[in-house]
């Protein structure tokens, strides 16, 4: 073995070790605190919107119309999504559906859907407004399902309204449209966004799992149900 | 005593290629395995984090709509460790021509699928690194640049092996005058 090979190998190992250290030593900064942002969001929100806000297991500023399950569940799962983000669609249509069936419906998890529309997506804010309005008239699941399932269509032509209208009755659509036009629910979306920024949320989807003993577990990006289940089973014991 | 050959353009390109591509491949592999989830407080959480990261990457591979489920699973599990290994081997420089050729082949594969997705107008994340990055024209341009560098490095590595600089040539390689 020649000297050059040994030198190059050593340099590589040092480089790799340094890289691994930097990656591993990076602090898990995604633990939620965000009290100041929540306060400012509260101040910004309208009084009508503020009345609907609840706190569950220490998780503040939850819009109950955008949440599923029992408030007495031991675990609260907050999911920050953007309706125009492909990974969010994947998470919603696969993982979260199964989490709902197996944990939320069994009162083991309280699932909170937070809106986190990204500026890079032209129609995600509009979609969040329609979804929020639909949730407030009790049509949350059907509209969210329609928006995520048809994401590729409406992101091309911007026809969010048409997508929502196709999923609910004309009478319900009138109510949804009135809520969207009034803008009364916009502060709730702003609040979710500010909570996300205070975490901070660096990408969508991000799921934050809160246990009753105050522990938080941020799960960033798409995660399959089978993988998420390994963590959830430990937390809901 | 044998001396090192002076730095000429051929060796310079090879060195730049090795350092740059080696570092990028190591970072790409590590970021897919260790980012974005970094819950390493316990063995359970570490295992969960890494599996979640692989799951995230599998979703990105799947979004290209090219592979069946088993292919997505294979690529998502195999590619990140392979990137780290190839990056290390490139930096070490041992059997350079083999690893440089493989890396060029992989980059050719990347540019093919990335260009296809771009031309089809797929609104997806590129899956190049751990952090999501929308696939744009810039992604195609960047990958093309890396492919050109890898190609140049590989060709010059073969040339260097065939016609080494007289100072670094072994006695068997020296031409009789």
Interface residues (C-beta under 8 A of the other chain):
Chain A: X5 X8 X9 X11 X12 X15 X16 X19 X20 X23 X24 X26 X28 X86 X87 X90 X120 X152 X155 X202 X203 X217 X218 X219 X220 X221 X222 X223 X224 X227 X228 X230 X231 X234
Chain B: X22 X23 X26 X27 X30 X31 X34 X35 X36 X37 X38 X39 X40 X41 X44 X45 X47 X48 X51 X52 X53 X55 X56 X58 X59 X60 X63 X84 X88 X91 X92 X93 X94 X123 X124 X125 X131 X132 X134
